Amino acid sequence: MPIQPVHQRDKVSSYQSLRSLYEQNITVNSIAESLDTCHLHDDAAHIKNMMEKKDYDILGVEDNGIVIGYVVRDELKEGICKDYYRSFSPTELVSESTSLLHTLFIFKENERIFILEGNRITKVVTLADLQKPPIRMLLFGLISLLEMHLYRIINEYFPDDSWKKHLNPKRIQFTEDLFALRKARNEGIQLSDCLQICDKRDIVLNEDPLREQLGIETKTKGKYFFKKLEELRNNLAHSQDINTENSWNETFFLIEQTENILEECEKIK
C-alpha cells in the first residue's frame, strides 16, 4: 500500500530543518582539543615523561614554527622526537567547518583527526572525544528524528489506528493505558502518540511494503538494528559510555544505518 501524500510535506520540511542543525551547524570544533606541541629535536624520553604527567596520548611536532606531524606517547623511547614523529596523513586532516556527523564517519578509518584552521593545524580529536556532550546530543537527536518520522509515517499509513493488527494484546493495552493517563492530564493527543519505539519497530517490520520502502531488507535485520538503536539510546539517556558493549566501528555502522533509514523516511511525504 503506497503512502499517499496529504498534509505531511510541511512536517517533512520541518524535520529536515531540524536535521540540518545537527549536520551543518554543529562542527568538529565543538569536541576538538588544542594541539600542544614539542620540537623536532626535543629529547624523546623527556617529552614522553611530560606527556605522561599531562595525560597526553598525542603531541604535535613543530619545525621552524610549523606543525609538521605528531608523536604518539607509547612510541617514544631514547633519542629525539625526529626519530619517532609521524607525518600527517591526508585522511587525518579536516577543516574546522567539518560537520559533527561527517566527523563520526571519518573515524571509521582513523583513530584521530587533526583540525586545519586556515593553513595551520591547531587542534586534535581522538576517540575519547566522541563521548563528549555534543556527540551525545547529535546521536540522541538523530534517534529522536527517526522516531518522529516513524510516528508520522505510521499515522499516514494506518488510518483509524489500524496499526493495532501488528501489536500483541499486551502492547495494545499498555498503549491504551498510557493514552488514558495522559488524556486525564488534559493532553491533546491521539493513541499513536503513546506508541513506544519497540511498538513502532514491530509495526514497521510487520508491514512488508512499508519495511521495504524504508530500505530494511528483512525482519531479522530490522529487529537487530532497532535492538542496537534502543541500546544506544538508553546509554545516551543514562549517561553511559556510547559503546559500552560494542566496538566503535559497530557504533559507526549503526549511525550510518540510521542515516540511511532517515533518508528513506524523508522520501515518504
N, C-alpha and C positions, 0 to 999 in steps of 0.2 A: 504494500500500500504506500504510494509516494506521498510525501508530505506536501500539502497544498499551501502556498503562501497566503497568509491572511495579514494580520496586523503585527507581524513579528519582525519586519525589516528594521524598525527603529530599535528594537531590543538588541538585535544582532549588532547594529551600528554602535550602540552604547557599550556592548561587551567588547567590541573591537577597540573602542577608545580606551576602556579600562586596561585592556591587554597592552596597548601601546605604551601605557605608563610604565609597565614593567620592562617592556622590550626596548624602549628608546630613551626614557627619561632617567632611568637609574643605571649608572655606568659602573665600570670596573673600579673607578676611583673610590667608590663607596666602601670597598673592602680592602683596598691596597694599603701597604705599609711603606714608609720611606725606606729607601735602599741605602743603608750605611755602606761606606767603602773603606778599603785599605789601598795600599800602593803596590805596584807590581814587584818592587824589590823589598817589601817588608818581610821580616822573619816569619816563616810559616808557623812555627811552633808558638811563637808569641801571639800571632793572630788567632790561632786555634784556641789558646787559653782565654783570650779576650772574648771570643765568640761563645765559649762555654759559660763564662761569667754572665754574659748578657742574654744567654739562651738564643743565640742566632744560629740558624742552620745554614744560612746563605749570607754572603757578604760580597758586595760589588768590588771590582778591582779597577783602580784608576791608573792611567799612564798619561802624564802631561796634562792633567786636568780633565781627561776624557774617560768615561766609564767604558772599558773595552771588553769586560767579561765578569766572571764571578768565581768565587771559590766555595766549595762545599765543606763544611766543618769536618765531617768524618773522613775526608780525603787528605787533610793536611797532616804532614809529618815533618821531617827535617828539611832544611833548605829554605828557599824563598817562595813567595806566592806565585811568582812567574812559573815555577815548576808545576803548579797544580791548577792554575786558573783555566776555566772553560770559556771559550768564545760563545757569544750569544747565537743560538740557532734562530733562523727567521721565524720558525713556528713558536718560539718563546716570546716574541715581541709583539705587543699590541698597542694600539692607540689609546690614549686616555678616554676617548669618547666611545670605546667599545661597550656595547650593552652588557648588562649583567647576565642576561640569558645566554648571549653568544659566548660569554666568558666561560660558562659552565661546559659548553661543548668543546671549547679549546682544551679543557683539562682532560678530555678523553685521550689526548695524545701527549700531554705534558704533565710533569709533576709540579711545575712552577711556571709563572709567566712574569715578564717584566714590562713596565709601562713606559711608553715613549711620550714625553711632553715636549712637543716641538721635535728637535733632533737629539734630545738628551734623555738618557734612561735614568729615571728618578725614583721609581717605586717597584715593589715586588708583590706578587700574590702567590701564596702556597696553598696546598690542600687544606691546611688548618684554617685558613681564612674563609673557607667555604662554610664554616659553622657559624659565621657572623650573622647578626640580625638582618641585614639587607638581603642575604641569600634566603634566609628562612622566610622573610616576608614575600620574596619573589615566588618561592615554591608553594607557600600556602595560598598565595594569590592565584597561581595557575590552577591549583586543585579546586579552589572556590569557583573560578571561572568555568571549569569543566562541569561542576555540579550545577551551576546556573544554566548552562546550555542544555544539559540533560533535562533539567526541570522544564525549560521552555519547550523542548522537543517532545517530551512525554505529554505535556498538556495539549500540544497540537496534534500529535499522532493518535492519542487515545481520548476521544471526547467522552464526556459523561463518566469519567473515572473507569473507563473500560480496561485500564491497566491492571485492575484487580485480578484479572484472569491469570496474571503471571506471578502472583504472590500467594504464599500459603496462608491459611486462615489466621495463624498466629501473627504474621506480619501485618495483615489487614487489620486485625483487632488492635494491635499496637498503634497503627497509624490513626485509626478512628478514635482511640482513647486520647491520643495526643491532640488530635483535632478538637475534641470536646473540651479538653483542658484549656486550650488556647482560645477557643471561642468564648469560654466562660470568663476569660480576661478581656473580652471585648475586642479581640484582634480581628481585623478584617482579612481573613484568609480563606483558602479553599483546602479541600482534603489533600490534594497533591503537595501542598506546602509542607506537609508533615512527613513526607517520604524521606527516609534516610539514604545515605549513599549506597548501602547494601541493597535497598529496595530499588533504587534507580538502576543499579547494576543488573539485578535479576530481570527487571522489565526490559531493559535494552537487549540483554543477551538472549532472552527467550523469544524475542520477536526477530526472527531471522532477517527479514528485509531491512529492518532498522539497523540491526547489528552490522549487516554488510554495508549499508550506507555510511556507517561510521568507520569503516575500514578495519573492523575487528574480524579476523579470519575465522576463528572458531570459538565456541563457548568456552572450551578449556583454556585457550589463550586469554580470552577475555576475563575469566574468573581469576587467573593468575595475575593479570595486570591490575585488576581492581583490588585484589588482596594486598599486593605490594603498595599500591597507591594509598590504601587505607592505613597501612603500617607507617608509611612516610608521614601522612597527615597527623597520625597520633603522636609520632615522635616530635613533630614540629609543635603541636599543640601543648605537649607536656615538657617542652624544653629539653628533650633528649637529643643525643647525637643524631644527626640526619641519617647516617648509615650505620646504625649500631650492629646490624646483623649482616649487612651486605657490603660488598666492596664498592668503592666509588664508581667503578665502571658500570656496575649494575644500577646504581642510582642514576647515572647519566643516561643510561638506556631507558629507564623508566620515565625520566623527564622528556626524552625525545619522543617516546610513545605518546605521552600526554599531549605534547605539542602537535603531533600528527592527528590525534583524535580531535583536538580543538579546531584544527584547520578544517576537518570534515564537518564538524558541528557548524562552523561559520558558513559553510556552503548551503546548509539547510535553512531556508528563510521562509 
